[in-house]
């Protein structure tokens, strides 16, 4: 977006980040997908546990995430973080366990896929870190022993994932992440999170980096997942 478009956006009264019409952060219709219950996403690559997710990455949600990540609508971290908390809680809760055993006894480390340093500088904030902070606060309020752990970092530059095929995304991210030296995950249950799963390449690379450091993710969660495209006949 241009400087003048950004300036106009700043000066105009706040409008719904999804539809751009209602004079609120999110109108009820655009907020509804983020308030849905979580469900397991399609099978993830590399043996990763299938992520629990709240919404399909389509329609207004694409605009909402873009507004948050690229256009300074940082207040959206709250509804997005609430949605991620729903997905994390579902990933941690055994669906067939009796109520007394639904709260995990081990402390939980929420580890997120890190943004590139250049993207953080350009955006002026770290979008996923902000969303995770909201999610962790919500889960702690529900008495879940959850901590946000910045365990991963980028080893070098990677290309923008937008427009890449599944094979290209995997190759682009191969070896791109590593665990930070000061990270201690022993005795924790690890939940690996991302905002959106498209092909799963980012989550798979994050899981690889964790395993290389002797840490095994036991669950994954995302806000949204890109719907599978039906092949044309």
SULZI-V321663 format. One record per residue. PSI is psi in radians with two decimals (none if undefined). OMEGA is omega in whole degrees, -180 to 180 (999 if undefined). BURIAL is 1 if it has 9 or more other C-alpha atoms within 8 Angstrom, else 0. Layout:
psi={PSI & PSI}
omega={OMEGA & OMEGA}
burial={BURIAL & BURIAL}
This chain:
psi={2.52 & 2.91 & -0.76 & -0.63 & -0.69 & -0.69 & -0.73 & -0.74 & -0.65 & -0.68 & -0.48 & 2.64 & 2.60 & 2.33 & 2.79 & 2.24 & -0.25 & -0.92 & -0.30 & 0.23 & -0.95 & 2.49 & 0.98 & 2.94 & -0.86 & 2.28 & 2.91 & -0.71 & -0.76 & -0.49 & -0.39 & -0.77 & -0.55 & -0.24 & 0.13 & 2.77 & 2.72 & 2.69 & 2.75 & 2.38 & 3.13 & 2.88 & 2.30 & 2.79 & 2.91 & 0.46 & 0.17 & 2.43 & 2.34 & 2.25 & 2.54 & 2.40 & 2.79 & -0.65 & 2.68 & 2.50 & 1.48 & 2.96 & -2.45 & -0.48 & -0.58 & -0.74 & -0.67 & -0.84 & -0.65 & -0.72 & -0.69 & -0.84 & -0.69 & -0.34 & 0.40 & 0.23 & 1.16 & -0.34 & -0.33 & -0.19 & -0.50 & -1.01 & -0.58 & -0.71 & -0.64 & -0.71 & -0.74 & -0.66 & -0.70 & -0.76 & -0.73 & -0.78 & -0.75 & -0.68 & -0.51 & -0.31 & 1.97 & 2.17 & -0.41 & 0.14 & 2.63 & 2.74 & -0.62 & -0.27 & 0.21 & -0.35 & 2.10 & 2.43 & -0.64 & 2.56 & 2.54 & 2.24 & 2.04 & 2.00 & 2.24 & 2.74 & 2.09 & 2.59 & 2.70 & 2.50 & -0.66 & -0.66 & -0.67 & -0.75 & -0.76 & -0.70 & -0.45 & 0.09 & 2.90 & 1.71 & -0.87 & -0.62 & -0.73 & -0.70 & -0.74 & -0.70 & -0.74 & -0.78 & -0.75 & -0.71 & -0.73 & -0.77 & -0.65 & -0.60 & -0.37 & 0.24 & 0.42 & 2.33 & 1.29 & 2.42 & 2.40 & 2.19 & 1.98 & 1.23 & -0.36 & 2.64 & 2.75 & 2.37 & -0.48 & -2.97 & 2.50 & 2.68 & 2.77 & 2.29 & -0.34 & 2.31 & -0.10 & 2.60 & 2.99 & -0.76 & -0.73 & -0.64 & -0.75 & -0.79 & -0.66 & -0.59 & -0.05 & 2.04 & 0.27 & -0.35 & 2.72 & 2.76 & 2.37 & 2.50 & -0.52 & 0.04 & 2.35 & 1.92 & 0.03 & 2.34 & 0.17 & 2.60 & 2.19 & 2.18 & 2.08 & 2.26 & 2.70 & 2.90 & -0.84 & 2.41 & 2.09 & -1.28 & -0.29 & 0.05 & -0.70 & -0.78 & -0.68 & -0.71 & -0.68 & -0.72 & -0.69 & -0.78 & -0.70 & -0.78 & -0.64 & -0.44 & 0.15 & 0.30 & 2.33 & 2.05 & 2.34 & -0.23 & 2.74 & 2.65 & 2.53 & 2.81 & -0.77 & 2.83 & 2.38 & 2.21 & 2.56 & 2.37 & 2.32 & 2.35 & 2.39 & 2.44 & none}
omega={-178 & 179 & -177 & 177 & 177 & -179 & 178 & 179 & -179 & -174 & -179 & 175 & -178 & 177 & -180 & -178 & 179 & -176 & 178 & -176 & -176 & -178 & 180 & 177 & 174 & 175 & -176 & -177 & -179 & 179 & -172 & 180 & -180 & -179 & -179 & 174 & -180 & 176 & 179 & 176 & 177 & -178 & 180 & -179 & 171 & 180 & 179 & 176 & -180 & -178 & 166 & -174 & -174 & -171 & 171 & -179 & -178 & 176 & -177 & -177 & 176 & 179 & 180 & -179 & 177 & 179 & -180 & -173 & -170 & -171 & 169 & 178 & -172 & 177 & 179 & 176 & -178 & 179 & 178 & 178 & 176 & 178 & 178 & 177 & 177 & -180 & 180 & 180 & 179 & -180 & -178 & -173 & 176 & -173 & -177 & -178 & 175 & -175 & -176 & -177 & -177 & 179 & -178 & -179 & 179 & 172 & -175 & 174 & 176 & -177 & -177 & 175 & -174 & 173 & 174 & -178 & 179 & 179 & 178 & 178 & -178 & -177 & -177 & 176 & 179 & -169 & -175 & 176 & 179 & 179 & 179 & 180 & 178 & -179 & -179 & 177 & 180 & -178 & 176 & 177 & 177 & 176 & 173 & -177 & -171 & 176 & 173 & -177 & 178 & -170 & -172 & 175 & 177 & 178 & -178 & -179 & 172 & 179 & 175 & -177 & -177 & 177 & -180 & 175 & 180 & 180 & 180 & 178 & 180 & 180 & -179 & -175 & -176 & 179 & -174 & -175 & 174 & 177 & 180 & -175 & -176 & -176 & 176 & -177 & 180 & 179 & 178 & 168 & -172 & 172 & -179 & -175 & 173 & 179 & -177 & 171 & 176 & 175 & -176 & -176 & -179 & 179 & 180 & 178 & 177 & 178 & 178 & -179 & 179 & -180 & 179 & 179 & 177 & 180 & -177 & 175 & -179 & 180 & 176 & -179 & 176 & 173 & -174 & 177 & 178 & -180 & 176 & 179 & 177 & 179 & 178 & 179 & 999}
burial={0 & 0 & 0 & 0 & 0 & 1 & 0 & 0 & 0 & 0 & 0 & 0 & 0 & 0 & 1 & 1 & 1 & 1 & 0 & 0 & 0 & 1 & 0 & 0 & 1 & 1 & 1 & 0 & 0 & 1 & 1 & 0 & 1 & 1 & 1 & 1 & 0 & 1 & 1 & 0 & 1 & 0 & 0 & 1 & 0 & 0 & 0 & 1 & 1 & 1 & 1 & 1 & 1 & 1 & 1 & 0 & 1 & 0 & 0 & 1 & 1 & 1 & 1 & 1 & 0 & 1 & 1 & 1 & 1 & 0 & 1 & 1 & 1 & 0 & 0 & 1 & 1 & 1 & 1 & 1 & 1 & 1 & 1 & 1 & 1 & 1 & 1 & 1 & 1 & 1 & 1 & 1 & 1 & 0 & 0 & 0 & 0 & 0 & 0 & 0 & 0 & 1 & 0 & 1 & 0 & 0 & 1 & 1 & 1 & 1 & 1 & 1 & 1 & 0 & 1 & 1 & 0 & 0 & 0 & 1 & 0 & 0 & 1 & 0 & 0 & 1 & 1 & 1 & 0 & 1 & 1 & 1 & 1 & 1 & 1 & 1 & 0 & 1 & 1 & 1 & 0 & 0 & 0 & 1 & 1 & 1 & 1 & 1 & 1 & 0 & 1 & 1 & 1 & 1 & 0 & 0 & 0 & 0 & 0 & 0 & 0 & 0 & 0 & 0 & 0 & 0 & 0 & 0 & 1 & 1 & 0 & 1 & 1 & 0 & 0 & 1 & 1 & 1 & 1 & 0 & 0 & 0 & 1 & 0 & 0 & 0 & 0 & 1 & 1 & 1 & 1 & 1 & 1 & 1 & 1 & 1 & 1 & 0 & 0 & 1 & 1 & 1 & 1 & 1 & 1 & 1 & 1 & 0 & 1 & 1 & 1 & 0 & 0 & 0 & 1 & 0 & 1 & 0 & 1 & 1 & 1 & 1 & 1 & 1 & 1 & 1 & 0 & 0 & 0 & 0 & 0 & 0 & 0}
